[in-house]
Amino acid sequence: MIKLGEKQELVVVKKVDFGAYLAVSEEQAENRVLLPAAQLPEGCKPGDRITVFIYRDSSDRLIATVREPGLVMGQVAELTVAQTGKIGAFLDWGLEKDLLLPFREQRGKVKQGDKVLVSLYVDKSSRLCATMNVYKNLRTDSPYHAEDMVRGRVYELSDNFGAFVAVDNIYSALISKKELYGDVELGTDVEARVIRVKEDGKLDLSIRKKGLLQLDEDAEKILDLLDSYSGALPFSDKAAPEVIKYETGMSKNEFKRAVGRLLKQGKVEIGEKTIRRVNR
């Protein structure tokens, strides 16, 4: 069976002026696909076997190529947006015809020049398309262990779960809501620490540093914020969590712990509706 979107070894069953027809076997020559003449290996003849990638040309006909595609079925890859149109974005994947990324398969707005993480799928019209929903194609056999530092692309944000990350653009990982810190945006790369490798091989990550290191960093961030407000914040640790998150990027508990540290160090004073820096 000739497999759309995959690389496979096929046999030459017939040569013509404009190329060669390939099939799974000589016995299945009626189910064949064309490899254009410009891509035929020198001296190619019937019976030879050639490894090709199968996709559809601009007329939606099955076509074979010896060129290396930027993405094959079942994998995840980063591709560049070549242009955008009325039905979606078109991605450069190294072949004559750009790959369509339909609007409904996008996560956030993409524009020309963006690098997007995608997988392949076959749509209802039997055409190859790209999707930014890469979860099912990410691998779970990473070489990483707890406490390793990793880098990955945030490909989905969930109010219920947190930030889904493709580590090295290959491996499946999650930054849970409680481990999120600061502004994490869809489509950006983050550096994170592996806090656990789950039984299924997926990684649990944190972008927070360990213990006192994070507390010191949070405290310094508050001091910098105080300086930007001329030494006095217009809210205290009793403010609504949404206000604290917006102003500092911290949760209310994180903010209170850091303010408590600064208070113990004698660097701030806490009022009913304000926090002031103590100059010493």
C-alpha positions in Angstrom: 0.0 0.0 0.0 1.3 3.4 -0.9 1.3 5.5 2.3 0.5 9.2 2.1 2.8 11.4 4.2 5.4 8.7 4.8 8.8 7.7 3.4 8.8 4.2 1.9 10.8 2.1 -0.4 9.0 1.4 -3.7 10.0 -0.4 -6.9 10.2 1.1 -10.4 7.5 -0.6 -12.5 7.6 1.6 -15.6 9.8 4.3 -17.1 8.4 7.1 -19.2 9.7 10.3 -20.7 8.5 12.4 -17.8 9.7 10.1 -15.0 9.1 6.6 -13.6 6.1 4.9 -12.0 6.6 3.3 -8.6 4.6 0.7 -6.8 4.9 -1.4 -3.6 5.7 -4.4 -5.8 5.7 -5.4 -9.4 2.6 -7.5 -8.7 0.7 -4.3 -7.6 1.8 -2.2 -10.5 -1.7 -0.9 -11.1 -1.5 1.0 -7.8 1.4 3.3 -8.8 2.7 6.8 -8.2 4.9 9.0 -10.4 8.4 10.1 -9.6 9.3 13.0 -11.9 12.2 12.7 -14.3 14.2 15.4 -12.7 14.4 13.3 -9.5 15.2 10.0 -11.0 18.6 8.5 -9.9 21.0 8.2 -12.8 20.8 4.8 -14.5 17.5 4.0 -12.9 15.6 1.1 -14.5 12.6 -1.1 -13.9 13.0 -3.3 -10.9 15.2 -0.9 -9.0 14.0 0.1 -5.5 13.9 3.8 -4.4 13.1 5.4 -1.1 10.6 8.2 -1.6 8.2 10.5 0.2 4.6 10.5 -0.9 2.4 13.6 -0.9 0.0 15.4 -3.3 1.0 17.9 -6.0 -0.8 21.2 -6.8 -3.4 19.2 -8.7 -4.0 17.0 -5.6 -2.5 14.0 -7.4 -0.3 11.5 -5.5 3.3 12.3 -6.3 6.7 10.8 -5.1 9.8 12.8 -4.3 13.3 11.8 -3.3 13.7 15.2 -1.5 13.8 15.1 2.3 10.6 16.6 3.7 10.7 18.7 6.8 8.0 16.6 8.4 6.6 13.0 8.0 3.5 11.4 9.5 3.7 10.6 13.2 6.5 13.1 13.9 6.7 16.7 15.2 8.8 19.4 13.6 9.3 23.2 13.6 8.4 24.7 10.2 8.5 28.3 9.0 5.3 30.1 7.8 6.0 31.0 4.2 2.8 33.0 3.7 -0.8 33.3 5.0 -4.0 33.2 3.0 -7.8 33.0 3.3 -7.9 29.4 4.5 -4.9 29.4 6.8 -1.1 29.5 6.7 1.3 27.8 4.3 4.4 26.3 5.7 7.8 25.7 4.0 8.6 22.0 4.4 11.3 21.6 1.7 9.0 20.4 -1.1 7.6 22.1 -4.2 4.1 22.6 -2.7 3.9 24.4 0.7 2.0 22.6 3.5 -1.4 24.0 4.6 -1.9 24.8 8.2 -5.7 25.5 8.4 -7.0 28.2 10.7 -8.9 25.6 12.8 -5.6 23.7 13.5 -3.7 26.8 14.7 -3.0 27.7 18.3 -3.0 31.4 18.4 -2.5 33.7 15.4 0.5 32.9 13.2 2.1 35.2 10.6 4.7 35.1 7.9 8.1 34.2 9.2 6.9 32.6 12.4 8.4 29.2 13.3 5.6 26.8 14.4 5.6 23.4 15.9 3.4 21.0 13.9 2.4 17.5 13.0 0.9 16.0 9.8 -2.6 14.7 9.4 -4.8 13.7 6.5 -8.0 15.8 6.1 -11.4 14.7 4.9 -10.4 15.3 1.3 -7.4 13.0 1.7 -4.9 15.9 1.6 -1.9 16.3 3.9 -2.3 19.2 6.3 -0.5 20.5 9.3 -1.8 20.9 12.9 -0.4 22.6 15.9 -2.1 20.0 18.1 1.0 17.9 18.5 0.3 16.2 21.8 -0.3 12.7 20.4 2.8 12.7 18.4 5.2 13.8 21.1 7.6 11.1 22.4 7.7 9.7 25.9 11.2 8.2 25.8 13.2 11.3 26.8 16.8 10.9 28.3 16.0 13.3 31.1 15.7 12.7 34.9 14.5 14.7 37.9 16.4 17.9 38.4 17.7 18.1 34.8 17.3 21.5 33.1 15.4 21.3 29.8 14.2 23.7 27.1 10.9 23.4 25.2 8.1 25.1 23.2 4.8 25.9 24.9 2.3 24.6 22.4 -0.9 24.8 24.4 -2.2 26.6 27.5 -4.9 25.2 29.6 -6.8 26.9 32.5 -7.3 23.4 34.1 -3.9 21.8 33.6 -1.2 24.5 32.9 1.2 24.8 30.1 1.9 21.9 27.7 5.5 21.8 26.5 7.4 20.0 23.8 10.8 19.5 25.3 13.5 19.7 22.5 10.4 19.9 20.2 10.2 16.2 20.7 9.2 15.0 24.2 5.9 15.4 26.0 5.9 17.5 29.1 3.6 19.6 31.3 4.1 22.6 33.6 1.2 22.3 36.0 -0.7 25.4 37.2 1.0 25.5 40.5 4.5 25.4 38.9 3.7 28.3 36.5 5.5 31.5 37.3 5.6 34.8 35.5 4.3 35.3 32.0 4.3 32.1 30.0 3.1 32.7 26.4 1.8 30.3 23.8 4.4 29.6 21.1 7.4 30.7 23.2 10.3 28.6 24.4 10.9 28.2 28.1 13.7 26.8 30.3 12.4 24.5 33.0 13.5 22.0 35.6 12.3 18.4 35.5 10.6 17.6 38.8 9.3 14.2 37.9 9.4 11.6 35.1 6.0 9.9 35.2 5.4 6.2 34.7 4.2 6.8 31.2 7.5 8.7 30.4 5.9 12.1 30.2 7.8 14.9 32.1 6.5 17.1 34.8 8.3 20.5 34.8 8.7 23.6 36.9 10.0 27.0 35.8 10.4 27.9 39.5 13.8 27.5 41.1 14.2 25.4 44.2 13.3 26.7 47.7 15.4 29.6 49.0 16.8 30.5 45.6 13.3 31.2 44.3 12.4 33.0 47.4 15.4 35.3 47.1 14.6 36.0 43.5 11.0 36.8 44.3 12.1 39.2 47.0 14.5 41.0 44.7 11.7 41.3 42.1 9.5 43.0 44.7 12.3 45.4 45.6 12.7 46.3 42.0 9.0 46.8 41.7 9.0 49.1 44.8 11.7 51.2 43.1 9.6 51.6 40.0 6.8 52.9 42.3 9.1 55.4 44.0 9.4 53.1 47.1 5.7 52.4 47.8 3.4 49.8 46.3 -0.3 50.9 46.0 -1.4 47.6 47.3 -0.5 45.2 50.2 -0.4 41.4 50.6 -4.1 41.6 51.3 -4.8 42.6 47.7 -6.8 40.4 45.4 -4.9 37.5 43.8 -5.6 38.9 40.4 -4.0 42.3 41.3 -0.9 40.6 42.7 -0.6 38.3 39.7 -0.9 41.2 37.2 1.6 43.4 39.0 4.2 40.8 40.0 3.6 37.6 38.0 3.4 35.8 41.4 0.6 33.9 43.1 -0.7 35.5 46.3 1.1 32.9 48.4 4.4 33.5 46.6 4.0 37.2 47.0 3.2 36.9 50.7 6.2 34.6 51.4 8.6 37.0 49.6 7.1 40.1 51.4 7.5 38.2 54.7 11.1 37.6 53.9 11.7 41.3 53.2 9.8 42.2 56.4 12.0 39.9 58.4 15.1 41.5 56.9 13.8 44.9 57.7 13.7 46.0 54.1 9.9 46.8 53.9 7.0 48.0 56.1 3.5 46.7 55.5 0.5 49.0 55.9 -3.2 48.3 55.5 -3.2 49.2 51.8 0.5 49.7 50.9 4.0 48.2 51.2 6.8 50.7 51.6 10.6 50.2 51.2 12.7 51.0 54.2 15.8 52.9 53.3 18.7 52.0 55.6 
